[in-house]
Amino acid sequence: MSIEIAAPIQRRPLHNELADRLRHMIVEGELAPGEKLAEKELCEQFGVSRTPLREAMKVLATEGLVLLTPNRGGAVAKLTLADLNEAFPIMGALEALSGELACRHITDAEIARITDLHERMVKKYESGALRDYFKLNEQIHQMILNAARNPTLAQMQLSLSGRVRRARYMANMSPARWSEAVAEHGKILEALRARDGTRLAVLLKDHLANKLQTVKDALTE
């Protein structure tokens, strides 16, 4: 009798898991801009050695979230207007491409899931739950990216998304801008349902440009 050999279980490297946790802490403000990343305390907090922690910090440095200084370790990078002006246009182009590709490959089940997330997001908007709104918003954009079926594009977006998400959390939207953002998401959903890649690309790019302006207004107040 022949024995079928199962494929090996794939486990993510520890430093990638650590990078995810640190990225979340930076994006949501648990680690403040300019704050030194104390290796000893972080190692104790996560129960790891310095080696995977330092590898994780290198990953976040490539994303512009951590600043590494020789002989001084790492610190949370400060977010500047120059950073935003550099990252957002590139991210906008990548979002536009993800929209085009998603319309070619997305399934009815995925559209139904995104529709459900959108409806839940609108309810969070109506109740004023901004943080919960953001989380659902992120899930929608991530599902559109997943539907593009392009790992290279996904990796490129990941390298910039931390700065974009962090900027969004730092800026409080005015009621008027929040209402506009919800309306923009409604149009994004309509284009996705119609599988209109050209229109969706424009909507996603404009949506991110409007987000950039919101953040810039907040930083210059």
N, C-alpha and C positions, 0 to 999 in steps of 0.2 A: 504493500500500500504506500503510495507516495504521500509525503507530508508537505503541505503548502506552507511556505515560510512567509510569515506576515511581514509587512514593511515595518522598519524600525520606527519607534515613537520619536517624533521630532520635538525636541525641547529647545526653547529659546535660550541663548546665552544669558548668563546672569547679569552681565553688564547692560544688556538691552532692557531687562526688567527694571534694573535700577535707573536707567535713563528715563524710562516711562514714569517712574514715581517722582523723580526729581523734576522732570518736565512739568508734571501736573502741579507740583508744589510751587514752581516758578510762575507758571501761567496764572494760577489762581491767587497769587500773592502771599502764599505761606512763606516764601523766601523773597525778601524785598530786594529791589534793585540796589546793587552795590554791596549787598550782604556777603560776607566771607563764608565760603562753604567749609565749615570745620570738619575735616575728615574724620577725626576721632569720634566726635559726637554722631556723625552720620553713620559711621561703621557700626557703632553701638545700637543706633536706632534701627538699622536694617538687618543687623546680625550678619555682617559680611566683613571680609578683609579689605585692605586698602586697594588691592590690585583691581578687582572689578569696579570699585567705586571710581577709581581714577580713569578707567576705560569709559565708564558712563559719562564722566565729566568731559572727556575728549569728544564724545558723540555730541553732547549738548553745545560744546564750543563750536563745532562745525555748523550748528543751527543758529548761532548767534545769541544763545541764551546764557552762556557761561563764558567768562573771560579768564583765561589761564595765563598766569604770570610766572616765569621761571623763578624757582626758589621761594615763591610766595603762595603757591597753590591756586585755587579757583575762587571766583566770586561771581555772583549773579550780575550779568551784564545790564547796564543801564539802557533803557530804550530811548532812542533819540529820533528826532524828525528825519534825520539823514537815513537812519535804519529803515524807517517806514517808507520813505520815498524810494528806497532801493528795493525793498522786498515786495511791496504791494503790487507794483506793475507786473512783476514776474509772476507772482501768485495769481494775478488776474488772468494772465495769458494761460496759465496752467489750468485754472478753473474753467475757462472757456473751452479749452481742448477736452477736458473731462466731460463737459456737457455734450459736446458734439459726439464723442465716442459712446457715451452712455445711451444716447438716443438710438444708436445703432444696435446696442447689445442688451439693453435692459429688458427684463421679463415683466409680464403682467403682475406676477406676484411681488416683484420688487417695487413696482409702481404703487401697488395696493399698500405695501408696507410704508412707503414714503408718504402716501396720502394720510395714513393713520398718524404718523409722526407729525405731519403738518397740522392736522386737526387738534392734536394734543398740544402742540406748540402755540396755536392760536388761543386755546383756553388758558394757557399760562400767561399769555399776553393780556388777556382780558382780566385776569386776576392780579396782574402786576407782579408776578413771580419771575423776576428778570433772570436769576441764576438758573432756574429750571428751564426757562425759555432758551437760554444759551445752550444748555446741554442737549435739548431736542434739536435745536438749530444745527449743532455740530453733527449730530447723528444723520440728519438729512443730507448735509454736504458730504459726509463720509460715504453714505449709501450711493450717492451719485458718482462719487469717485470709484467706488467698488464696481459699479455697473459699467464703468469704462473698460474694465477687463485689461488694464495695462499696468503691470507691476512697476515698470520703469517710471511712468508718470506718477504713480502713487508714491514712489520713493522720492522723487523730486519735490512733490508737494510737501511731504513730511519734513524735508530739510528746511522749509520756510514756514510751515503752519504754526510752529511754536511761537514765532514772533507775531504772527497775525492774531492768534488766539489771545496772546498776552496783551496785545494792544487793545483788543476788544474788551477784555475784562477790566482794563484800567480806565476806560472811558464810559462814563454814565450817559446813556442816550437820553435826549430830551423826549418828552411825550410825542412831539410831532415827528421826530426822526424814527422813533420806535414804530409808530403807526405806518410810516412810509416803508420801513423794513419789512413789516408783516405783509403789506400790499405787494412788495417786490417778490416775496416768497410765494404769494398766490400766483403771480404771473409765471414764476419759475416752475411751479407745479403744473400749470396749464400747458406750458411748452413741453414739459417732460411727458405728460399724458399724450400729447399730440405727436410725440417723438420728432419734434421740430428742432434738430440739432443746431441749425444756424441761429434761430431765435434764442434758444437756450444759452448758447455761447455768449451772445450779446448781453442777455439779462444777467448772467453770472458775473461777467466782467464789470458791468455797470454797478451791480450790487456791491462788489468789493470796493470799487472806487468810491462809492458813497460811504462805505464803512470807513475807509481811509480818511475822508474828510471829517467824519464825526470824531475820530481819534485825534486828528490834528487840531481840531477846534478845542478839544478837551485839554490837550497838552499846552496850548498857547494861551489858555485863559489865565 
